[in-house]
Amino acid sequence: MCAYQSSQHGYDVVMDEHVTVQARDSTGLATTLYFPGIRGERADGPFPALIERTPYDRKRLQLHLSGLFFARHGYVVALQDIRGRGDSGGEYHYLYNPHTEADDGYDAVEWLASQPWSNGQVGTFGGSHTGATQQALAVARPPHLVCQVIRDCAWNYFLKAQRHGGALTAMLQVPYPFHMALTSPEAQRDPALRRLLANCEAHMVDLLRQLPLRPGTTPLRFLPSYENWYTRASTLGHYDAYWRNPGGALSDYVDQYADVPVLFYTSWYGHHPWGNFMKFNALRKRLTSPIKLIVGVWTHGGHMLSTTHAGEVDFGLAAALGDVDSLRLQWFDRYMRNVPTPLSEGAPLQLFVMGGGDGRTNAEGRMQHGGYWRHADEWPLPETRFTPFYLHADGGLESSPASESEPASTYSYDPQAPVPTIGGNFQDPWPGTRGLGTGGAFDQRGRLELAFCEDTLPLAMRHDVLVFQTAPLDDSVEVIGPVIARLWVSSSAVDTDFTAKLLDVCPPNPDYPEGFHLNLCEAILRMRFRDGFEREELMQPGEVYAIEIELQPTANRFMPGHRIRLDISSSNFPLWDNNRNTGEPLGRERGSVVAHQTLYHDAAHPSHVVLPIIPAGAVPPTGAC
């Protein structure tokens, strides 16, 4: 590691809060600038510039603190409200603005580079939505873009974000449009509308119970672009022109991406671990500039990098990499000031592997699962052995396939009584919502404080959850990589869903006398899209279909005495919307029927999960960056 001395931290900060950058169609984009200063005056430049383009209010405290931080280190910082948000003009369309965030971002970058205080170098930062605005502008290739730091945003929001496997990601795409409408400029100007939307947020559980929401039936009708956002997300199950916007579908524009250094970071419990690995591989294949990816164990949000827990599980002090801005500064210093930094010298891939803790409760009441970092050059790791584990009628999960005559497993899925969501890949709810729980790692049992739980029993005891698990392990098993379930299924319904969830079953101890069933990763498939998203094809009741469900990737060491478990079901609500099993048009369903499901696992239908196993001793653990 190099001895890193960060760029000078000796400047005052001078702000200009009332700057307007004109987009090419003359729409004004409200911008606050933070300048390095000396004794209350702007310091002599020129300086490199950084920009975050946000829908979340450029005046927000967290952004303000970042502006101060980077300006004190000799960067001019621009915080900009995107089109239709905050004080900017125009209309907001989430990631699918017809003017495109690519054009607005290009114009903002080039405006910064043209200013007399600028040295012509512009970097970008931000995450989630503001990560998507970065990706969009990079597709437009502004000449003065130098580097980027992007937190947890998608490769394609249709495939695994707004929708997932053909289902609506209801936990995101119902509360989110309402919250954004509540904080919109229109609602801020209209107290009555603001009260209506605040009431919706406070009663979000009731709205989720009413799904699908119909146009004109909620206060979103007063904000057509926000209602259109929800309606399209809930009804457009085909991958069509609407989804192919550079704001939401980097996958379709990756060949146009600017050849600049990019630091991505995400988490196993973030929104977009799968998407970040897709970006990592695609950009490294196409670009000559350095691409780095850090994958930790946090939930989605601005706190990523700086915490040690996700949900009710703690992963040890090693899980926290420190202050977010300090880490981002390393990337900017290296590629905007040519200062070697530990971050830039490390391997391109840095992964946190969960597991190894004692499984007891810590002082904060969280289960201590532990973990450690690994550095790698490729994804999946070259040493990976993709190993099938076969499902058996007795609930076993074994390396040997089933016999010829092994009976199938059956259950009934009632859309009116779905399997409740207990943690997973979603952020904490918006402040006004209640009863939805938080994302991350949890013991998979009911909780009465969650609106959609009716008891406190383990999910494994439900009649509509099929459980397949190994015997207690004699030796540790390290799983790092993509996880794929290949299943043979049938249903009495013309359309239905199948879900798959991978768990680490931790053995009982005095703190957890029934053990701890730790969720690692999961996914869903809506059967009408089993052959892709270009068209829908309903099922023939009783016909057997071979399907593949790609779970989110993961990294976990299953310790001796633990079990590897796979749960198969047909719902996970409200993370994903319930399939009514009727085959009606998406987002317009009115009926509901119980589906009788069959999972086959005989010799002719060898249902299995493919686990990416790292052979013992193949890849030694490494420290953090």
Order of alpha helices (4+ residues) and beta strands (2+ residues): beta-beta-beta-beta-alpha-beta-alpha-beta-alpha-beta-alpha-beta-beta-alpha-alpha-alpha-alpha-alpha-alpha-beta-alpha-beta-beta-beta-alpha-alpha-beta-beta-beta-beta-beta-beta-beta-beta-beta-beta-beta-beta-beta-beta
